[in-house]
């Protein structure tokens, strides 16, 4: 397993507590910076990931590390489930999600809860599908988080994980590293009150066990038919598995 990378390296707080603090700090600028720094490509990647569930037609979906809710809103639009429940450890991010839900009048279809991704506040065998977009690399204990996602899925239910990965092809690898290590922190420092959050991003991606290593962890958690689908020369990957 890769070493643990935390947002604030000199603090004594756990990774979980630091991640919650970090997202609370950047919640107001998160959506803007997310779209700005990815040039809007993150929206396309979300759609591709959500379409992995189209054939399954899930009625009840859990969106883990839901943040401000963008992935769940897209899933509502594409999949038309009866309901999505989003869970996140950052109250600041969920406050933004709640504002969006109220503004769009979607309270009956989408609700968010404060909760720990490794101790999900739900019964076993409850959800038709579970999604996680750009959240698993922030788990304090990845294996525990995957095992709990497996627990709350119904038998036959599907998990879809969208996460940054490390491209290996020249010159994408070199350009990606330059952008992530130098441009991203610079933009984050300019627009966000928490510059450290945008240095943590490339560090957490670098430390994340992507590709076959991650599908191996999914297998260990009990998932079947695990697959890894790289996007954009491996900048991002979609992982799927079935309970």
C-alpha positions as semicolon CSV with decimal commas, in nm:
position;residue;x (nm);y (nm);z (nm)
1;X;0,000;0,000;0,000
2;X;0,124;0,351;-0,076
3;X;0,227;0,590;0,197
4;X;-0,039;0,809;0,357
5;X;-0,044;1,165;0,225
6;X;-0,227;1,428;0,430
7;X;-0,335;1,783;0,340
8;X;-0,153;1,948;0,632
9;X;0,160;1,749;0,697
10;X;0,266;1,912;1,023
11;X;-0,068;1,867;1,200
12;X;-0,142;1,588;1,448
13;X;-0,502;1,543;1,329
14;X;-0,593;1,227;1,137
15;X;-0,610;1,232;0,758
16;X;-0,990;1,217;0,783
17;X;-1,005;1,526;1,003
18;X;-0,758;1,712;0,782
19;X;-0,951;1,628;0,464
20;X;-1,273;1,755;0,625
21;X;-1,100;2,080;0,729
22;X;-0,946;2,121;0,383
23;X;-1,277;2,087;0,200
24;X;-1,449;2,315;0,450
25;X;-1,182;2,576;0,370
26;X;-1,214;2,552;-0,010
27;X;-1,588;2,479;-0,040
28;X;-1,686;2,826;-0,168
29;X;-1,436;2,823;-0,456
30;X;-1,431;2,446;-0,520
31;X;-1,675;2,427;-0,814
32;X;-1,522;2,724;-0,995
33;X;-1,165;2,598;-0,958
34;X;-1,260;2,241;-1,047
35;X;-1,406;2,340;-1,384
36;X;-1,148;2,611;-1,449
37;X;-0,842;2,394;-1,388
38;X;-0,977;2,097;-1,584
39;X;-1,092;2,322;-1,872
40;X;-1,436;2,166;-1,825
41;X;-1,314;1,819;-1,920
42;X;-1,417;1,690;-1,576
43;X;-1,781;1,729;-1,686
44;X;-1,722;1,495;-1,983
45;X;-1,548;1,239;-1,760
46;X;-1,841;1,246;-1,517
47;X;-2,088;1,173;-1,797
48;X;-1,879;0,877;-1,919
49;X;-1,859;0,735;-1,566
50;X;-2,233;0,774;-1,504
51;X;-2,313;0,601;-1,834
52;X;-2,149;0,287;-1,688
53;X;-2,472;0,251;-1,486
54;X;-2,719;0,312;-1,769
55;X;-2,775;-0,057;-1,842
56;X;-2,832;-0,126;-1,470
57;X;-3,105;0,139;-1,428
58;X;-3,047;0,181;-1,052
59;X;-3,338;0,322;-0,853
60;X;-3,154;0,407;-0,531
61;X;-2,797;0,540;-0,559
62;X;-2,544;0,633;-0,292
63;X;-2,289;0,898;-0,393
64;X;-1,992;0,873;-0,155
65;X;-1,775;1,184;-0,106
66;X;-2,052;1,374;-0,283
67;X;-1,896;1,715;-0,215
68;X;-2,107;1,991;-0,368
69;X;-2,319;1,733;-0,549
70;X;-2,217;1,785;-0,913
71;X;-2,173;1,414;-0,987
72;X;-2,509;1,330;-0,828
73;X;-2,690;1,605;-1,022
74;X;-2,547;1,466;-1,344
75;X;-2,650;1,113;-1,242
76;X;-3,005;1,234;-1,174
77;X;-3,021;1,386;-1,521
78;X;-2,881;1,084;-1,706
79;X;-3,007;0,786;-1,506
80;X;-3,342;0,918;-1,371
81;X;-3,325;0,716;-1,045
82;X;-3,594;0,746;-0,779
83;X;-3,344;0,890;-0,534
84;X;-2,978;0,967;-0,472
85;X;-2,831;1,005;-0,125
86;X;-2,500;1,185;-0,103
87;X;-2,264;1,148;0,193
88;X;-1,954;1,355;0,273
89;X;-1,736;1,441;0,575
90;X;-1,724;1,814;0,491
91;X;-2,013;2,022;0,623
92;X;-1,896;2,316;0,412
93;X;-1,925;2,118;0,089
94;X;-2,265;1,981;0,188
95;X;-2,393;2,332;0,263
96;X;-2,316;2,423;-0,101
97;X;-2,488;2,102;-0,218
98;X;-2,797;2,184;-0,007
99;X;-2,815;2,530;-0,164
100;X;-2,804;2,377;-0,512
101;X;-3,070;2,118;-0,424
102;X;-3,306;2,390;-0,293
103;X;-3,241;2,616;-0,592
104;X;-3,321;2,335;-0,836
105;X;-3,619;2,205;-0,639
106;X;-3,476;1,853;-0,619
107;X;-3,525;1,785;-0,247
108;X;-3,743;1,479;-0,314
109;X;-3,481;1,319;-0,540
110;X;-3,149;1,415;-0,383
111;X;-3,053;1,450;-0,019
112;X;-2,713;1,483;0,145
113;X;-2,587;1,364;0,482
114;X;-2,276;1,426;0,688
115;X;-2,101;1,092;0,716
116;X;-1,781;0,892;0,712
117;X;-1,706;0,699;0,391
118;X;-1,549;0,421;0,598
119;X;-1,845;0,390;0,838
120;X;-2,139;0,462;0,610
121;X;-2,458;0,540;0,810
122;X;-2,671;0,292;0,616
123;X;-2,793;-0,065;0,646
124;X;-2,637;-0,351;0,450
125;X;-2,772;-0,445;0,104
126;X;-2,950;-0,108;0,065
127;X;-2,834;0,055;-0,261
128;X;-2,864;-0,049;-0,626
129;X;-2,545;0,142;-0,708
130;X;-2,269;0,337;-0,535
131;X;-2,064;0,609;-0,703
132;X;-1,747;0,786;-0,590
133;X;-1,603;1,071;-0,799
134;X;-1,255;1,195;-0,708
135;X;-1,301;1,079;-0,350
136;X;-1,135;0,743;-0,290
137;X;-0,782;0,886;-0,280
138;X;-0,894;1,092;0,022
139;X;-1,003;0,785;0,221
140;X;-0,795;0,736;0,534
141;X;-0,816;0,358;0,498
142;X;-0,892;0,261;0,138
143;X;-0,958;-0,107;0,211
144;X;-1,203;-0,023;0,492
145;X;-1,385;0,225;0,268
146;X;-1,418;-0,025;-0,018
147;X;-1,540;-0,295;0,221
148;X;-1,812;-0,063;0,355
149;X;-1,922;0,034;0,005
150;X;-1,951;-0,340;-0,067
151;X;-2,157;-0,385;0,251
152;X;-2,424;-0,125;0,163
153;X;-2,464;-0,244;-0,198
154;X;-2,742;-0,487;-0,281
155;X;-2,629;-0,824;-0,421
156;X;-2,579;-0,762;-0,792
157;X;-2,536;-0,389;-0,727
158;X;-2,260;-0,197;-0,904
159;X;-1,995;0,046;-0,787
160;X;-1,847;0,310;-1,018
161;X;-1,535;0,496;-0,907
162;X;-1,396;0,792;-1,103
163;X;-1,047;0,895;-0,995
164;X;-0,732;1,060;-1,119
165;X;-0,457;0,822;-1,225
166;X;-0,101;0,852;-1,349
167;X;-0,050;0,860;-1,728
168;X;0,248;0,663;-1,852
169;X;0,268;0,776;-2,218
170;X;0,514;1,042;-2,339
171;X;0,453;1,340;-2,354
172;X;0,122;1,321;-2,162
173;X;0,299;1,200;-1,849
174;X;0,545;1,492;-1,850
175;X;0,284;1,758;-1,932
176;X;0,048;1,618;-1,670
177;X;0,316;1,622;-1,400
178;X;0,413;1,980;-1,484
179;X;0,052;2,100;-1,479
180;X;-0,037;1,917;-1,157
181;X;0,282;2,004;-0,968
182;X;0,327;2,366;-1,074
183;X;0,022;2,516;-1,246
184;X;-0,250;2,368;-1,020
185;X;-0,095;2,483;-0,689
186;X;-0,035;2,828;-0,839
187;X;-0,398;2,870;-0,948
188;X;-0,517;2,732;-0,616
189;X;-0,304;2,982;-0,425
190;X;-0,440;3,266;-0,637
191;X;-0,810;3,189;-0,597
192;X;-0,838;2,984;-0,277
193;X;-0,772;3,078;0,083
194;X;-0,615;2,736;0,132
195;X;-0,321;2,703;-0,108
196;X;-0,206;2,382;0,060
197;X;-0,519;2,204;-0,066
198;X;-0,394;2,236;-0,423
199;X;-0,049;2,104;-0,339
200;X;-0,214;1,808;-0,167
201;X;-0,399;1,724;-0,490
202;X;-0,093;1,612;-0,694
203;X;0,060;1,448;-0,388
204;X;-0,254;1,242;-0,323
205;X;-0,277;1,139;-0,689
206;X;0,089;1,034;-0,690
207;X;0,039;0,823;-0,377
208;X;-0,287;0,663;-0,493
209;X;-0,261;0,294;-0,592
210;X;-0,418;0,327;-0,936
211;X;-0,479;0,080;-1,219
212;X;-0,448;-0,290;-1,150
213;X;-0,344;-0,224;-0,790
214;X;-0,677;-0,055;-0,719
215;X;-0,885;-0,324;-0,892
216;X;-0,690;-0,572;-0,679
217;X;-0,810;-0,390;-0,368
218;X;-1,165;-0,399;-0,504
219;X;-1,131;-0,775;-0,555
220;X;-1,008;-0,809;-0,197
221;X;-1,313;-0,616;-0,072
222;X;-1,537;-0,874;-0,241
223;X;-1,624;-0,711;-0,572
224;X;-1,657;-0,926;-0,884
225;X;-1,597;-0,842;-1,251
226;X;-1,373;-0,550;-1,159
227;X;-1,257;-0,336;-1,450
228;X;-1,030;-0,038;-1,504
229;X;-1,107;0,199;-1,792
230;X;-0,840;0,470;-1,845
231;X;-0,953;0,802;-1,992
232;X;-0,748;1,071;-2,168
233;X;-0,427;0,864;-2,192
234;X;-0,459;0,763;-1,827
235;X;-0,509;1,106;-1,669
236;X;-0,828;0,970;-1,519
237;X;-0,973;0,621;-1,474
238;X;-1,313;0,463;-1,422
239;X;-1,323;0,155;-1,201
240;X;-1,627;-0,070;-1,183
241;X;-1,722;-0,377;-0,985
242;X;-2,028;-0,581;-0,892
243;X;-2,132;-0,724;-0,555
